[in-house]
Amino acid sequence: MTVGSKVKQTLITLKGAESTLRLYSLQEQDKKARAVYREAFEAVGGITRDLNKRMKFLEYEEPQYKGN
């Protein structure tokens, strides 16, 4: 497995986690728990954005990672 494919797989996993946390935050009745879920999905979203930038850099620097 190449670096590019590992980063892409990690991105997919993080996006799934972010979506799940967002869903939990919308469904939760307790305001404190809702705030915790919201904070968690926002944190994961930040990591996802940073990793996505890294993936674009990898694709730019190493064209063989594009489309994998």
C-alpha positions in Angstrom: 0.0 0.0 0.0 1.5 3.4 -1.0 1.6 6.5 1.1 -1.1 8.1 -1.1 -3.5 5.2 -0.7 -2.9 5.1 3.1 -3.7 8.8 3.3 -6.8 8.4 1.2 -8.0 5.5 3.3 -7.4 7.6 6.4 -9.4 10.5 4.9 -12.3 8.1 4.1 -12.3 6.8 7.7 -12.2 10.3 9.2 -15.0 11.5 7.0 -17.1 8.6 8.2 -16.3 9.4 11.8 -17.1 13.0 11.2 -20.5 12.1 9.7 -21.3 9.8 12.5 -20.5 12.4 15.2 -22.5 15.0 13.3 -25.5 12.6 13.2 -25.1 11.9 16.9 -25.0 15.7 17.7 -28.3 16.2 15.8 -30.1 13.3 17.5 -28.9 13.8 21.0 -31.4 15.4 23.4 -29.0 16.3 26.2 -27.5 19.7 25.5 -24.2 18.9 27.1 -23.8 15.7 25.2 -24.8 17.5 22.0 -22.1 20.1 22.6 -19.5 17.3 23.1 -20.5 15.6 19.9 -20.4 18.9 18.0 -17.0 19.8 19.4 -15.7 16.3 18.4 -17.0 16.5 14.8 -15.6 20.0 14.4 -12.2 18.7 15.6 -12.3 15.8 13.3 -13.4 18.1 10.5 -10.3 20.2 11.1 -8.1 17.2 10.9 -9.8 16.1 7.7 -9.3 19.4 6.1 -5.6 19.4 7.0 -5.1 15.8 5.7 -7.0 16.7 2.5 -4.5 19.6 2.0 -1.7 17.1 2.6 -3.2 14.7 0.0 -3.4 17.5 -2.6 0.3 18.3 -1.9 1.2 14.6 -2.3 -0.7 14.4 -5.6 1.1 17.6 -6.8 4.5 16.4 -5.8 4.0 12.7 -6.7 1.6 12.4 -9.7 1.5 8.7 -9.4 -0.7 9.1 -6.3 -3.5 10.7 -8.3 -6.5 8.5 -8.8 -5.3 5.7 -6.5 
